[in-house]
Amino acid sequence: MLFLIALVLAIFLLPSPWGFVVVAVALVIDVVEISAGLWYSKRRRATVGTDTLVGMTGVAIGDLFPEGQVKVNGEIWRARCEAGCDAGAAVVVRAVNGLTLEVEPATP
């Protein structure tokens, strides 16, 4: 956008040598701005998918002896806990098998 404004200024308002300077400076600023935007957007990987749930903490909605439901990150999931835990207990997700979370009781 800055490049287009500089181009219009250079064509209609500025004398001959300054028009080229303004266009060149605007072009450099645009290239730096685009490069910085690309770097900023690619500096971190996107966090999507069920694998991002591993390590998160949730709450058991019902008893897990060994299966039941848990709420993780605001979503209700089917869960399996080999050790078992009561409703309302904090759990940690250790693995994801299909749509079932493998959880274990969280240690305080």
C-alpha positions in Angstrom: 0.0 0.0 0.0 2.8 2.4 0.9 4.4 1.6 -2.5 1.3 2.6 -4.4 1.0 5.9 -2.5 4.7 6.7 -3.2 4.2 5.8 -6.8 1.2 8.2 -7.1 3.2 11.0 -5.3 6.2 10.4 -7.5 4.1 10.6 -10.7 2.0 13.6 -9.9 3.6 15.8 -7.2 7.4 15.3 -6.9 10.1 16.6 -9.2 12.1 14.1 -11.2 15.0 13.0 -9.0 12.9 12.9 -5.8 10.2 10.7 -7.4 12.7 7.9 -7.9 14.0 8.2 -4.4 10.5 8.1 -2.9 9.5 5.0 -5.0 12.8 3.2 -4.1 12.4 3.9 -0.3 8.7 2.8 -0.4 9.6 -0.4 -2.2 12.3 -1.2 0.4 9.9 -0.5 3.3 7.3 -2.7 1.6 9.7 -5.6 1.2 10.9 -5.3 4.8 7.3 -5.2 6.0 6.3 -8.3 4.0 9.4 -10.2 5.2 8.7 -9.3 8.8 5.1 -10.4 8.5 6.1 -13.8 6.9 8.7 -14.4 9.6 6.2 -13.5 12.4 3.5 -15.8 11.0 5.9 -18.8 10.6 7.8 -18.6 13.9 5.5 -20.9 15.8 3.8 -24.2 14.6 0.1 -24.3 14.6 -1.4 -26.3 17.5 -4.2 -28.4 16.0 -5.3 -32.0 16.2 -5.8 -34.4 19.0 -2.1 -34.8 19.7 -2.2 -31.3 21.3 -4.3 -32.7 24.1 -1.5 -34.9 25.4 -0.2 -33.4 28.7 -3.3 -31.2 29.3 -5.2 -31.3 32.5 -8.9 -31.9 32.7 -11.7 -32.8 35.2 -13.5 -36.1 35.4 -17.2 -35.5 34.9 -18.2 -39.0 36.1 -16.4 -41.9 37.8 -13.7 -43.4 35.7 -13.6 -47.1 36.6 -12.1 -47.6 34.0 -14.2 -45.6 31.5 -16.2 -42.4 31.7 -16.1 -38.8 30.5 -13.7 -36.0 31.2 -13.8 -32.3 30.3 -10.6 -31.0 28.8 -10.2 -27.5 27.5 -14.0 -27.0 27.6 -14.8 -30.1 25.6 -16.2 -33.4 26.9 -14.3 -36.5 25.8 -14.7 -40.2 26.4 -11.9 -41.3 28.6 -10.2 -44.4 30.0 -8.3 -44.4 33.3 -6.7 -47.7 34.3 -6.1 -46.5 37.9 -9.6 -45.2 38.2 -10.7 -41.9 39.7 -13.8 -40.3 41.2 -16.0 -37.6 39.6 -14.6 -34.1 40.0 -11.0 -35.3 40.2 -8.3 -33.7 38.1 -6.8 -35.9 35.4 -3.9 -35.6 32.9 -4.2 -36.8 29.3 -1.4 -39.3 28.5 -2.5 -40.5 25.1 -5.2 -40.3 22.5 -6.7 -43.5 20.9 -9.2 -42.5 18.3 -11.8 -40.4 20.2 -10.9 -41.9 23.6 -8.4 -40.2 25.9 -6.1 -42.3 28.0 -5.9 -40.4 31.3 -4.4 -40.8 34.8 -5.1 -39.0 38.0 -3.2 -35.7 38.4 -0.7 -35.5 41.2 -1.2 -32.5 43.4 
